[in-house]
């Protein structure tokens, strides 16, 4: 199941760098609320192409967002990844 990307993942800069076809897929799926089947029909490709392309792009955007967070504030990421300690 495809989940809607967070606003942080689709910043204006990252949105502009996406290939036009991927931007169209994301727009049809998440903003126009079409199903993957409807999106594939509109773009003339298979449902599998839509799902694989969108999942791969969202994973890359997510990875890039995590890397950006590390560069901006490495302590915040290190702190967020530390396991919580139980109170004695």
Contact map, one row per residue, 1 for C-alpha under 8 A:
1110000000000000000000000000000000000000000000000000000000000000000000000000000000000000
1111000000000000000000000000000000000000000000000010001000000000000000000000000000000000
1111100000000000000000000000000000000000000000000000000000000000000000000000000000000000
0111110000000000000000000000010000000000000000000000000000000000000000000000000000000000
0011111011000000000000000000000000000000000000000000000001000000000000000000000000000000
0001111111000000000000000000000000000000000000000000000000000000000000000000000000000000
0000111111100000000000000000000000000000000000000000000000000000000000000000000000000000
0000011111100000000000000000000000000000000000000000000000000000100000000000000000000000
0000111111100100000000000000000000000000000000000000000001001100100000000000000000000000
0000111111111110000000000000000000000000000000000000000000001000000000000000000000000000
0000001111111110000000000000000000000000000000000000000000000000000000000000000000000000
0000000001111111000000000000000000000000000000000000000000000000000000000000000000000000
0000000001111111100000000000000000000000000000000000000000000000000000000000000000000000
0000000011111111110000000000000000000000000000000000000000001000000000000000000000000000
0000000001111111110000100000000000000000000000000000000000000000000000000000000000000000
0000000000011111110000000000000000000000000000000000000000000000000000000000000000000000
0000000000001111111000000000000000000000000000000000000000000000000000000000000000000000
0000000000000111111101100000000000000000000000000000000000000000000000000000000000000000
0000000000000000111111100000000000000000000000000000000000000000000000000000000000000000
0000000000000000011111110000000000000000000000000000000000000000000000000000000000000000
0000000000000000001111111000000000000000000000000000000000000000000000000000000000000000
0000000000000000011111111100000000000000000000000000110010000000000000000000000000000000
0000000000000010011111111110000000000000000000000000000000000000000000000000000000000000
0000000000000000000111111111000000000000000000000000000000000000000000000000000000000000
0000000000000000000011111111100000000010000000000100010000000000000000000000000000000000
0000000000000000000001111111111000000000000000000000010000000000000000000000000000000000
0000000000000000000000111111111100000000000000000000000000000000000000000000000000000000
0000000000000000000000011111111111000010000000000000000000000000000000000000000000000000
0000000000000000000000001111111111110010000000000000000000000000000000000000000000000000
0001000000000000000000000111111111000000000000000000000000000000000000000000000000000000
0000000000000000000000000111111110000000000000000000000000000000000000000000000000000000
0000000000000000000000000011111111000000000000000000000000000000000000000000000000000000
0000000000000000000000000001111111100000000000000000000000000000000000000000000000000000
0000000000000000000000000001110111111110000000000000000000000000000000000000000000000000
0000000000000000000000000000100011111110000000000000000000000000000000000000000000000000
0000000000000000000000000000100001111111000000100110000000000000000000000000000000000000
0000000000000000000000000000000001111111100001100000000000000000000000000000000000000000
0000000000000000000000000000000001111111110000000000000000000000000000000000000000000000
0000000000000000000000001001100001111111111000100100000000000000000000000000000000000000
0000000000000000000000000000000000011111111111101100000000000000000000000000000000000000
0000000000000000000000000000000000001111111111000000000000000000000000000000000000000000
0000000000000000000000000000000000000111111100000000000000000000000000000000000000000000
0000000000000000000000000000000000000011111110000000000000000000000000000000000000000000
0000000000000000000000000000000000000001111111000000000000000000000000000000000000000000
0000000000000000000000000000000000000001101111101100000000000000000000000000000000000000
0000000000000000000000000000000000001001100111111100000000000000000000000000000000000000
0000000000000000000000000000000000011011000011111110000000000000000000000000000000000000
0000000000000000000000000000000000000000000001111111000000000000000000000000000000000000
0000000000000000000000000000000000000001000011111111100000000000000000000000000000000000
0000000000000000000000001000000000010011000011111111110000000000000000000000000000000000
0100000000000000000000000000000000010000000000111111111000000000000000000000000000000000
0000000000000000000000000000000000000000000000011111111100000000000000000000000000000000
0000000000000000000001000000000000000000000000001111111110000000000000000000000000000000
0000000000000000000001001100000000000000000000000111111111000000000000000000000000000000
0100000000000000000000000000000000000000000000000011111111100000000000000000000000000000
0000000000000000000000000000000000000000000000000001111111110000000000000000000000000000
0000000000000000000001000000000000000000000000000000111111111000000000000000000000000000
0000100010000000000000000000000000000000000000000000011111111100000000000000000000000000
0000000000000000000000000000000000000000000000000000001111111110000000000000000000000000
0000000000000000000000000000000000000000000000000000000111111111000000000000000000000000
0000000011000100000000000000000000000000000000000000000011111111100000000000000000000000
0000000010000000000000000000000000000000000000000000000001111111110000000000000000000000
0000000000000000000000000000000000000000000000000000000000111111111000000000000000000000
0000000000000000000000000000000000000000000000000000000000011111111100000000000000000000
0000000110000000000000000000000000000000000000000000000000001111111110000000000000000000
0000000000000000000000000000000000000000000000000000000000000111111111000000000000000000
0000000000000000000000000000000000000000000000000000000000000011111111100000000000000000
0000000000000000000000000000000000000000000000000000000000000001111111110000000000000000
0000000000000000000000000000000000000000000000000000000000000000111111111100100000000000
0000000000000000000000000000000000000000000000000000000000000000011111111111100000000000
0000000000000000000000000000000000000000000000000000000000000000001111111100000000000000
0000000000000000000000000000000000000000000000000000000000000000000111111100000000000000
0000000000000000000000000000000000000000000000000000000000000000000011111111100000000000
0000000000000000000000000000000000000000000000000000000000000000000011111111110000000000
0000000000000000000000000000000000000000000000000000000000000000000001001111111000000000
0000000000000000000000000000000000000000000000000000000000000000000001001111111100000000
0000000000000000000000000000000000000000000000000000000000000000000011001111111110000000
0000000000000000000000000000000000000000000000000000000000000000000000000111111111000000
0000000000000000000000000000000000000000000000000000000000000000000000000011111111000000
0000000000000000000000000000000000000000000000000000000000000000000000000001111111000000
0000000000000000000000000000000000000000000000000000000000000000000000000000111111100000
0000000000000000000000000000000000000000000000000000000000000000000000000000011111110000
0000000000000000000000000000000000000000000000000000000000000000000000000000000011111000
0000000000000000000000000000000000000000000000000000000000000000000000000000000001111100
0000000000000000000000000000000000000000000000000000000000000000000000000000000000111110
0000000000000000000000000000000000000000000000000000000000000000000000000000000000011111
0000000000000000000000000000000000000000000000000000000000000000000000000000000000001111
0000000000000000000000000000000000000000000000000000000000000000000000000000000000000111
